[in-house]
Amino acid sequence: MWKMEQHLLSDQSRKFIDDLRLYLFSSGKNDHEINEIAEELEMHLIEAEMHGKSIEKIVGSSPKEYMINISNEMKTDYRQWAKYVPLIVISAMSFLILGDLLQGTLSYSILEIMGTVLFSLMFMGGVFIAFRYVASNQVSRLKEFLIMLLPIMISMIFFVVLIVVDSIYKTPIIDFNWFGSIVIGLIALSFVVLFSIWAKTAVMLVILIALHLPAFILSFTSFGEVPRLIIGMVITYILIGLYLFWELKKLKGKK
């Protein structure tokens, strides 16, 4: 046992364990069970390497198939993930509210509210699908970064389409005065800050800044409306993509 504890896993074996953790996490599995499986697999890989065996002797010739089989044998922890859904939805609403406050008082149509809820769920699902793909496939860092940008771009395109549809098909509108807008804005900002502290992650603050700061800064330039929109969206994609790429690396390397 002492020798096994002293043995250092090869980079290939360590990367596979990190990828497996990410794959199971993005598949909605329980954190405690993920740790147990990862620790058990680590012991098997250490023993195999000490006897000169390759990782294929443990996980087979297809790492992706091994991950899928392990995932299928585990139960999805719906209770653990159910609590994140309302948080994601409220987060999306907070981003929308804080961004709109830069333009003036708040005013939302029913279609816009429903679309924002759908947008947040689409974004969350897209990120987890991207996580699962990069964890179960051998891709370069550039391709990994581009894959992480994909759910962002799709969600943004959906949001633009939502704005266009909302301008064509009129639904009841909820208007807020200056006082109500400020109160709601303070509540939204407090939620973002408190959630970031509770979750011990800056993801919400980073996304909030990436979504609205470029457009706010570009509003002081001499660019036209269309160039400002395009440049702002490109900067937003890059900032969020870089942060998700960094979070992906940190999550895969988390022990």
N, C-alpha and C positions, 0 to 999 in steps of 0.2 A: 504493500500500500504506500509505503514511504517513497519507494522508487517511482511509483505512478504519479504521486503528487509533485515530485521533482522534475518529471518529464514535461518538456514544453511542446505543445502541439505545433505541427507545421502550419505555415501560413494558409495552405489549402484547407486543412481541417478546421482551423479557426474561422476562416471565411465562411465555410459551409455552415458551421454552427450559428454564426451571426446572421447569415441569410435565412436559416431555418427559423430563428427567433422572429425575424421581421415578417416572414411569410405567415407564420402562425398568428402573430399579433394582428396583421392586416386581414386575417381571415376570421377575426372575432373570437379567438380562443382565450381561455382564462390565463391570466398572467402566472399564477402559481403553477398550473399544469405545464405551461411553456417552460418555466424554469426547471421543473423536474425532468422533463424530457431532454432539455438541452444538457443538463448535468449528467444524466444517464448516458447520452450519446457521447459526451466528452470522455467519460470513463472508458467506453468501448473503443473510441478512437485512440486514446492514449495507449491502451493495451495492445491494439493492433499495430501501432507505430513502433512500440517497443519490441515487437516480434517481426519487424520488417515488412509488415503488410501495408498495402495502399488503402486509401480511403474507400476505393471501390469495393473492397472486401466487406465493408460494413454497410454502405448506403447503396451499393449496386452501381451499374453503369450509367444510370439516369438519376442525377440528384433531384431534378424536377419531379420525377415520378415518386421518388422517396418522400419528398415534402408533401405531395398531394395525398399519398397513402397515410402518412402520419396525421395530416389535417382531417382526413375522412374518418379516422378512428377516434378523433376527439369531438366532444360536444361543443357546439357554439354557445358561448356565454352571453345569451341575449340580455340577461339582467344587468350584466356589467356594461354592455354597450348601449342599452336603452337610455341610460342616464346622460349619455353624450349627445344624443339626437337633439333634445331641447336646447342644450348648451350651444350646439352648432347653429341652430335656427336663431336663437337669441343673439348670437354673435353676428350673424349675417345682418340681422335687423339693426344691430348697434352700428355696424360699419356703414349701413345705408343712412341712418339717422345722423351720425356725426359728419358724414360727407355732405349731406344736404344742408346741415346747419351753416356750412361755409357759404351757401348760396342764399340763405335767408330763412324765413319761417318754414315749418314743416307742413307738407300736404301730400297725402298718399291716397291712391285709388285702391279699391278692393283687389283689382287685378294685380297691381304692383305688389301688394302685401303677399298675396298667394304666390306670385311668381318668385319673390325673394325667398320664401320658404322652400320652394322647389329648387331654386338655384343653390341654396346652401346644402341640401341633401345631395344634389348632383355633384357638387364640388367635393364633398366628403367621400362619396362613393368612388369618384374618379381618382382621388388621391390614394385610397386603399387599393384600388385595382392596379395603379401604377407601382405602388410598393410591392405588391405580390409579384408583378411581372419582373421587376428588376431583381427581386430576391431569388426567383426560380430560374432565371436565365443569365447566362454569361454575357454581359454587355460592357462596352467601353464606358468610360466616365462621361464622354461627350454624349453618347446615346442615352445614358442614364439621366443626364441633365435635361435632354430634350424630351424624354418620356415624362419627367416630372413637370415639364411645362405644358404638356398636352391637356391634362384636366383643367388647368388654369385657363388656357385658351378657349377650350370648349365651353366652360362655364361663363367666361366673359362674352363670348359670341351669343350664348343663350340670353344673357342679361341685356345685350344690345337689342336683340330681337324682341325681348319683352318690352323694352322702352318704345320701340316702333309700334308694336301691337297695341300697347296701352294708349298711344297717341291716336290710333285709328278707332279702336273700340272703347267707347266711354263706359266706365263703371262708376258707381257712387264714390265720392271723394270725401275723405276725412281731413278737415283743415284744423290747424292749431295756430293760436296767436303767438306773439313773441314770448310771453311768459310761459305758456305751455310748451313751446318749442325748447326753451332753455332748460326747463325742468326735465323734460324727456331726454335732452342731450346730456345733462349731468348724470341722469340715471344710467344711460347707455355707457358713458365714459367710466362711471364707477364700476359697472359690470365688467368691462374689458380689463380694468386694472385689477380688480379683486379676483377675477377668474385667472389672470396671468400669475398672480401671487399664489393662488391655491394650486394651480396646475404646475407651478414652478417652470414655466416656459414663456418665452416672449413671442410665441407664434402669432397671437392675436394682435399684439402691438405692432409687430413687423408688417403683417398683412394690412392693418389699418393705415399705417404710414405709407406703405407701397401703393395702396389704392387711391389715396387722396392727396398726399404731399406733392407728387409730380404735377398733377393737374393744378393744384393751388399755386405752385411756383411758376408754372408755365402761363398762368393767367396774367402775370405781370410782364410778359414778354410781348413782342410785336408780332408774333406768329398769328396766323388766322385760326379760326375755330377748328377746321379740319386738321391742319398740321398739329395743333396742340393736342387734339384727341388722339391722333396716331402716335405721336411721340410719347405722350403720357401713358398710353396702353403698352407700348414697347418697354418703357422703363419699369412699369408695374410688373409685366411678365418676367423681366430679368431679375428684379429684386425678390419677388416671391419664389421664382424658380431657384435662385441661388440659396435662399433660406431653406427651402424644402430639401434641396440637395444636401445642405449641411446637416439638417436634422436627420435625413436618411442615413448619412454616414455615422452620425452619433448614435442613432438607434440601433444600427447593425453592429456597432462596436460596444454596445452597453452590456455589461456583465451582470 
